[in-house]
């Protein structure tokens, strides 16, 4: 018997291209699987190459069906960013995904819908993005996700960025 999740999800991969710009980012984005049951989630997760094998500037994204991990998607209004140590990446990614797809965050953050999470391999660390449906800055969002990994500290304070500002600032790139 399949255990259905509260939401349907898509997993995405973006490959790091040294020539990639903010305008060409979407061309490097590839949907790799979809899931709406616990069993499908684990099938997808277990078949992703290990996080530590991601090339520099590449990433994984788990997003609600119908939402892309891009600033321009109208469902994405804001993004919380956390930087984490390389050695903590695999554990943080797994715990955050379980918290996300299981719906644990829904009760804790009922007025602040989350569209998905992303993790990107940056030089010396991972960048974790929590995509939000609204643009109001609510510290409960990073606090909740950090509570899933209480022994791990981000390398910098979480920061919130409004997608419309990111789009405006990228027009010159």
C-alpha positions as CSV (number, residue, x, y, z in Angstrom):
1,X,0.0,0.0,0.0
2,X,1.4,3.3,-1.1
3,X,1.6,6.1,1.5
4,X,0.6,9.3,-0.3
5,X,2.4,12.6,0.5
6,X,0.4,15.8,1.1
7,X,1.9,17.4,-2.0
8,X,3.2,16.2,-5.3
9,X,7.0,16.9,-5.9
10,X,9.5,17.1,-8.6
11,X,13.3,16.7,-8.3
12,X,15.5,18.8,-10.5
13,X,19.2,18.9,-11.3
14,X,21.2,21.9,-12.6
15,X,24.7,21.4,-13.9
16,X,27.3,23.9,-13.3
17,X,28.3,25.5,-16.6
18,X,31.2,28.0,-16.4
19,X,29.5,30.1,-19.1
20,X,26.1,30.1,-17.3
21,X,24.6,33.5,-16.5
22,X,21.4,34.3,-14.5
23,X,19.6,34.6,-17.9
24,X,20.7,31.2,-19.1
25,X,20.3,29.4,-15.8
26,X,16.9,27.8,-16.8
27,X,18.6,26.0,-19.7
28,X,20.8,24.1,-17.3
29,X,17.8,22.9,-15.3
30,X,16.6,19.3,-15.8
31,X,13.6,17.5,-14.1
32,X,14.8,14.1,-13.1
33,X,11.9,12.5,-11.3
34,X,8.5,13.1,-9.8
35,X,6.9,11.6,-6.7
36,X,3.7,11.7,-4.6
37,X,4.2,8.7,-2.3
38,X,6.7,7.9,0.4
39,X,7.9,5.0,-1.7
40,X,8.5,7.1,-4.8
41,X,10.3,9.7,-2.7
42,X,12.8,7.1,-1.5
43,X,13.1,5.6,-5.0
44,X,14.0,9.1,-6.3
45,X,16.3,10.0,-3.4
46,X,18.2,6.7,-3.4
47,X,18.8,7.0,-7.1
48,X,20.3,10.5,-7.1
49,X,24.0,10.6,-7.3
50,X,25.5,11.3,-3.8
51,X,25.6,15.0,-2.9
52,X,29.4,14.9,-2.5
53,X,29.8,13.9,-6.2
54,X,28.1,17.2,-7.5
55,X,30.5,19.3,-9.5
56,X,31.1,22.9,-8.5
57,X,28.0,25.2,-9.1
58,X,25.7,22.2,-9.6
59,X,22.7,21.5,-7.5
60,X,19.6,19.5,-6.6
61,X,16.1,20.9,-6.1
62,X,13.0,19.4,-4.7
63,X,10.0,21.5,-5.6
64,X,6.2,21.2,-5.5
65,X,4.8,20.1,-8.8
66,X,4.2,23.1,-11.0
67,X,6.9,25.2,-9.4
68,X,10.4,25.6,-10.8
69,X,13.5,26.5,-8.8
70,X,13.9,29.9,-10.5
71,X,13.3,33.4,-9.2
72,X,11.0,34.1,-12.1
73,X,8.4,31.5,-11.2
74,X,5.4,33.4,-10.0
75,X,4.9,30.9,-7.2
76,X,8.3,31.9,-5.7
77,X,8.2,35.2,-3.9
78,X,11.2,34.7,-1.6
79,X,14.1,32.5,-0.7
80,X,15.9,31.8,2.5
81,X,19.6,31.0,2.1
82,X,21.8,29.1,4.5
83,X,25.4,28.1,4.0
84,X,26.6,24.8,5.5
85,X,29.9,23.0,5.8
86,X,30.7,20.4,3.2
87,X,31.0,17.7,5.9
88,X,27.4,18.4,7.1
89,X,25.8,18.5,3.6
90,X,24.6,15.0,3.2
91,X,23.0,14.8,6.6
92,X,21.4,18.3,6.4
93,X,20.0,17.6,2.9
94,X,18.5,14.3,3.9
95,X,16.9,15.7,7.1
96,X,15.5,18.8,5.4
97,X,14.0,16.7,2.5
98,X,12.3,14.4,5.0
99,X,10.9,17.4,6.9
100,X,9.8,19.0,3.7
101,X,8.1,16.1,1.8
102,X,6.6,14.5,5.0
103,X,4.7,17.8,5.7
104,X,6.3,18.4,9.1
105,X,6.7,22.0,8.2
106,X,3.0,22.5,7.3
107,X,1.9,22.5,10.9
108,X,4.8,24.5,12.2
109,X,4.6,27.1,9.4
110,X,1.0,27.0,8.2
111,X,0.8,30.6,7.2
112,X,4.2,30.5,5.3
113,X,3.9,28.0,2.5
114,X,7.2,26.5,1.3
115,X,7.6,25.6,-2.4
116,X,10.7,23.6,-2.1
117,X,14.4,23.4,-1.2
118,X,17.6,23.5,-3.2
119,X,21.2,22.6,-2.4
120,X,24.1,23.8,-4.5
121,X,27.8,22.8,-4.4
122,X,29.8,26.0,-3.9
123,X,33.5,26.2,-3.3
124,X,34.1,25.0,0.2
125,X,30.5,24.8,1.3
126,X,26.9,24.0,0.2
127,X,24.3,26.7,-0.3
128,X,20.8,25.7,0.8
129,X,17.8,27.6,-0.5
130,X,14.3,27.4,1.0
131,X,11.8,28.7,-1.6
132,X,8.8,30.5,-0.1
133,X,5.4,31.3,-1.6
134,X,5.2,34.7,0.0
135,X,7.8,37.5,0.3
136,X,7.4,38.2,4.0
137,X,10.6,37.5,6.0
138,X,9.7,35.1,8.8
139,X,12.6,33.8,10.9
140,X,10.5,30.8,11.9
141,X,11.3,29.2,8.5
142,X,15.0,28.8,8.8
143,X,14.6,28.1,12.6
144,X,12.3,25.2,11.8
145,X,14.6,23.7,9.2
146,X,17.7,24.1,11.4
147,X,15.8,22.4,14.2
148,X,15.8,19.2,12.0
149,X,19.6,19.1,12.4
150,X,20.2,20.5,15.9
151,X,23.9,19.6,16.1
152,X,24.7,21.4,12.9
153,X,25.3,25.1,12.6
154,X,25.3,27.1,9.3
155,X,28.5,28.8,8.4
156,X,26.7,32.2,8.3
157,X,23.4,33.6,9.5
158,X,20.4,32.7,7.3
159,X,19.5,35.5,4.9
160,X,16.2,36.2,3.2
161,X,16.0,37.5,-0.4
162,X,12.9,38.6,-2.2
163,X,12.7,37.1,-5.7
164,X,11.5,40.3,-7.4
165,X,14.7,42.1,-6.1
166,X,16.9,39.2,-7.3
167,X,15.3,39.4,-10.8
168,X,15.7,43.2,-10.9
169,X,19.4,43.0,-9.8
170,X,20.1,40.2,-12.4
171,X,19.0,42.3,-15.4
172,X,22.5,43.8,-15.7
173,X,24.2,40.4,-15.7
